[in-house]
Amino acid sequence: MTALEKVLAAFVAKTPTENNDKDFDQIATTLLENSKIIAGESTFIVKECEIFLYHELHKDAFIHNKKYTFVDRQEAFGEWCFYHFKNPRLYAKHKHSGIELTFGNGKAMSASVLIKKVYFVEENRIIEGTNTIAQTFLNGVGISEIGRLATTIGKFAFDETSPLRIEDNKLANPTPIFKGVREFKTVPKAKNQHEHTFADSFYRYFNDKAFMPVK
């Protein structure tokens, strides 16, 4: 079991509260400093991510709207959630794709980590933008595998045989991790004031040296 899977499993095993900041900090730190993503033969280090959680005690209106069928994936644990996935060939042409690591707990809790920026180890370059990252992973894994990873349950994110998986990777000299508010192209409507409070929550994490610290 990887370090990240252990941290996520420990969080799922307990009841979330309205304030889960310390848990989110631990999840993000483990992902950014102690993990790597393998896509086919390529290796990626996550440099920026955002965390989402919807639970009776943490009604974050900013987790993806239920009008999208793919959000059912966010109720599963250890899966990959591909935005707007219908079939592999259409997805390869999609302009608004993205990928999340899910750590939900059935109907009681939807949770995910959105991957927003990665370092491509073999090519020594930064890749940013949810669509570009998703398409890069697709290219590494291959169209034939994406359908299985996107639609079936198998805890693929932590399966050692999965073509798209997370492995341990402790960084020798990690850069400081900063926090900020999540970024949205459109702000979803909240049902009540409790949901609105999460708009300003610092659930975006990043350690790219190009960023300045968030005050």
C-alpha positions, 0 to 999 in steps of 0.5 A: 500500500502506498503512502498516499493510499494509507492517508486517504484510507485513514481519512475515509475511515473516519467521519469528516467534519466541517473543517478538514484542513489538516487532513487535506494538508496531509493528503496534498503533502503526501501527493506532492512530496511522496508520490509519482504518477505512472502513465504507461512508460512515463513518470509525472510528479504532481506540482498543483492540485485541488481537493473537493469533498461533499459530505453531510457535514462538509457540503462543498458545492464546488464538487462537480455538479450531479448533472454530469454522469462522471461524478458517480466516480467521485463516490468510489475510492482509488479510481480515476475520474475522467471529465466528460468521458463517453468513449475513448476516441471522443475523449481524445478529441475533447477540449474540456477534459480533466482527471481526478483521483477519487477517494469517496465512500459510496453515496455518503461521501464524494471526494476527489483530487483534481490534478492541475499541474505536473512535472514530466520527468522523462522530458524535463518539463512542466505540463499545466492545465487539466485538459493538457494533463488528461490528454498527456496521460491518455497518450501514455496509457493508450486509447484502448486502456482508457475505457476500462480505467474510466468506467469500471471499478478496480481501485486502478489508481493504486493497482500495481498492474494498472497502466495509470497508477500512483507509486511512492516517490519521496522527494529528496529536496521538496520545495515549500507547499503553498495554499490558495483558493481553488480556481473556477471558470464559473462559480456554481450556485450554492443551495445555502450559506453553508455551501458558500463558505467553501468558495474561499477555502484554501483547498488548492495546493502547489509547490512550483517554484514559479509561484509566489507564496499566498499571503 
